[in-house]
Amino acid sequence: MNVAIKPLAKGIGSMVLPSWRSTHQQAGSITARHCYNLYFRHLGYLQPFLTSGPPPVMFELGPGSSLGVGIAAILTGVEEYFALDLQVHRDVTRDQTILQQLAEMLKTKAPFSTHDEWGNHLFPPIPPLPVWPNIEGHLTRTLDPDFIERIHEDLEDETQGKLRFLAPYDQKMDTIREAADWVMSQSVLEHVDRLNETYKAMAAWLKPGGHMTHLIDFSSHTLTKAWNGHWAVGDATWSLVRGKRPYLINRVSRSGHLDLMRKYGMEIVKEVKFTRNDGLDREQFRPAFRNMPEEDARTAMSFVIARKM
């Protein structure tokens, strides 16, 4: 059987035990260092396509455990940041602690990491071009104690100020039009069920000429023994793995995501792929996934930059 025992048991258990229905883990954006590294990877790869420093208005889909990425954005010159999530996982006190830690990291220009605090390799790689020349002009203003205090206060009121938080966002995602210069996500879009509607909404959020940056993880997230084994699981078994959890992974491959971006008027301007030659062969996938391109079957992660035409 391709499915790992523990996630199958949790999926079945979630049908009767509400406490087993959560899929969120307190990791990733729970630390300042992690947020720092993720933000600068997105900004660093996007920078060659910009005419100046960070875009003025940034939307983040699925910030997770904190608003740390948005805090890093505000401290480096982004004027407004909007976080959109399905559920509330952030904590105000944690965000305020991360604010102070990020300010110190920016003051010292802390080096970027190749691995996270849990030993996982960070993808995409550290940007090849320096990012500091494009943000140094902002740091004198944003690292001033009065500015830091203002952001500290903004974090206590998520409805106004420079950082705003909306959850659940899906109830209002169709009402936002051409408000963002930059929409980003990190390991989020593989979890979205309403993927067509979400890409349509993100494209609508962007101003003409605005950009998306998305890191999409196409692996099974350890739900199966092989990294790409989720494409070999039948629908009946998969429904047991999912159980009554609010989201899991949608099993859409790389081409499906790129096609949706193009469908809604986005031009792919750069892609960085992490490919693997281990795992299952396409012939072992279920019929619904067997005809995906070989490139998709070997792409474990993809970092995509797209521009709204």
Secondary structure, DSSP 8 states (H G I E B T S, - for coil): --B-HHHHHHHHHTTT-GGG-----S-STTSHHHHHHHHHHHHHHHGGG-SSSS-SEEEEE--TT-SHHHHHHHHTT-SEEEEE-SS----HHHHHHHHHHHHHHHHTT----SB-TTS-B-SS---SS--GGGTHHHHHHHTSHHHHHHHHHHTT-TTSSSEEEESSGGGTGGG--S-EEEEEEES-GGG-SSHHHHHHHHHHHEEEEEEEEEEEE-S-TTSBSSTTGGGGS-HHHHHHHHTT-S-------HHHHHHHHHHTTEEEEEEEEEE-S-S--GGGS-HHHHTS-HHHHHEEEEEEEEEE-
